[in-house]
Amino acid sequence: MKKQIKVNAENGKENDNVVQVASAIGKVPRNGNPIMAHKFGADPYALVFENRVYLYATNDVLEYDENNQVLENSYGSINKLSVVSSDDLVNWTDHGVINVAGQEGAAKWATQSWAPAAAHKVINGKDKFFLYFANNASGIGVLTSDSPTGPWEDPIGQALILRSTPGVEDVTWLFDPAVLVDDDGKAYIYFGGGVPEGQYERPDTARVMELGEDMTSVVGKAIPISAPFMFEDAGINKVGNTYYFTYCSNFYDGDRPTGSPPAGEIAI
């Protein structure tokens, strides 16, 4: 839309000279999609801080062969995450990429970075931010920052959760973290996935662990979550006094029990 304004070039008073001024360019409510059209962004995870939503995502990239033809993505080249933010869920600011894995990344021990989860906690009176990521399906790392947009540092120099972590021996994929900081200050990390042969209905590959007060260590042993037809993509939310664990189901195409899974098995 354009507005017509009559102004005098010398004294600023209105006259018959017409200047057309374009309205500010931006999206309006109900016209907010897509959030990003200029790059890829899978596995989004939202963090709310000071009335602003920060959305972290896997920074997918195209892969090419020697003839510059696009290949099917192996996900092996993804070593960055991206972050955008908004205060109206319509107009978004791109804060660029986060160099996570590899020699140019904060976590030099890692080779990939997928499926981020972000958390905020006040520690010793200061705002601290934590970015958890999957190093392919072999483990989960964590980065820390004083800001939701970085810069990010690797506080422990290795994976937070790896194959030697107690309680994960039977988990096919150690990836797709989700984090909850509860009202009492205790924090928990949810993760896992995969379907062992023949265990479509009860894969038993979802796990939860308590995080240490520093958010960069784990406490005790990973506990199995009863998640029927589990495949990947752990999610956790608290509504009132009820905790809701969400996930993507697997590709089982056989008969499923009527009404399964009951709500009581999802809400934990």
Phi, psi and omega in degrees: 000142178239143178252146177257125180235128177265121180223156173262128185296334185267314186246000177080359180279157181292141171211198185274356176288128185250126175245127179267125181245123180282142175294159180301140180275129179178162177277155180241161179308144183079000176227044187265353183259148356281157177296316178230132176238353185263353179198169178280161178191088182267167173055050185294146179220128187258141173229129179257127178214124179051053175062025176228139179262127175252127184245117181257143184211158172293130182270073181302146178227153176284148176244144186232152173269186184293343178261014178065027176265142182291130179263163170294134187291127178266351182068359182286344182263000183276109179230018178228159172239160178238158180218133174232160181216160182205149173252002178226001181063016179238306179260128188240145176255128179272118180265011176085197183255157176252117178284105188261299189254165178085181185294336177264001182261170179290324180257087186290342178285338185272154177252333178224165174217112181234162164045070184286159169223139183238149179214154178234140177207142175273119181236124183054038177080004183240144175290128176233143182239144186229131181240112181262144183211159178266128171269088195047229180249018186261351181172175183232131179250175180216140173240157180231156179202162173267000182220149178292347179249008178095186005290156186250146179231154176265109187280343186237347175071017179195178179292145175284317178236126181218182188299335180273358179294130181301131175096000182249010186304325184259011179274123183293311183238121175267084182204189176054062180287153169220144187230139176234125169261112187281172184298334180272004178093346177286147183235151183223145177242132181247142186193180173110178180158178181102159183232105175300152183308123176078004183249046184297316183287323182229074180295328181055044180244009175266140183222158172222141176225149173280138175270152175290170180300334180278353180069002182240018176217163179243156184243127173072221188241145176294134183254131178295145174248130178285098184234093182303137177059030179301141173233302182193187169065063177296143175216147181221133177219151177240126177236114186065238178252015182248136179258133182243117176262123180242158183194167174271133180277164183275186189264022179300127184245015177273190180290138176247147178301139180300130178077007182270142357272145178294155184302327182296338179272344178269315180281120185237000000 
